[in-house]
Amino acid sequence: MHMPEYFFKILKFGVVGALGIIIDFGTTWLCKEKLKWNKYLSNSAGFSLAVLSNFFINRFWTFKSTNPAWAGEFEKFLLFSLVGLLLNNGFIYLFHQKLKWNFYVAKLTAIGLVFFWNFGANFYFNFK
């Protein structure tokens, strides 16, 4: 793969990720602030909804997958996302609980760090 093509895949993955952030933050905020759920349960709900939307958009737009075994792709995407969720919650715990950052600043930082895991795992092992 040529560098410009790789760059545009990362860029597209980032655009989809930005949409995912809106879904993730919106759901997290709704669950945490309005429904008064636990912050980690709220974070997991937001993350999960973002994963569902991101899978379909990335599958068709970013990676242009035509693999008829889409369920297998989703299983891998979900597995990589669950590892990402563990990393995400770990970073939030570190930044928010230990370093006393604002919860949403910690969450945004965690999302930025986990982005690299998610792209690499999907680029190299899922939508190749």
Phi, psi and omega in degrees: 000135179282153183303316179299321179295317178298316179301315181292329175294317177298317179299312178298316178301322177293320178296315178297320177299322178296318175298319177299323179297318178298315179295315182298307182295319180298315179292315179301313180299313180302311183292317184284311188274321184265318181269351176061035175284163173303142185297328180282326174293318177299316178299318180294321178295314179297316179298317182296315178295323178294322179299315180300311180293319182295325179301307185294319180292315179295321181300313185272327186259305185291307187259352178048047182287135174243012180298121180291343179272058184295332180296322176295320176297318180295320178301314178295314179302316179295316178300312179297323179291324178293320173298318177299321178296317177299315177298316181302308180295325177296316178295319179298316178301313181299308185287320184275307185284315186273316183265355174065031174285159171304139183306314184286330173293317177298318180295315180296319178297317179299318179300316179299320180289320183286338177310315184294320175298310184298314181295310182301315181297317181285322180293314186272334188238349185243297184260049184282000000 
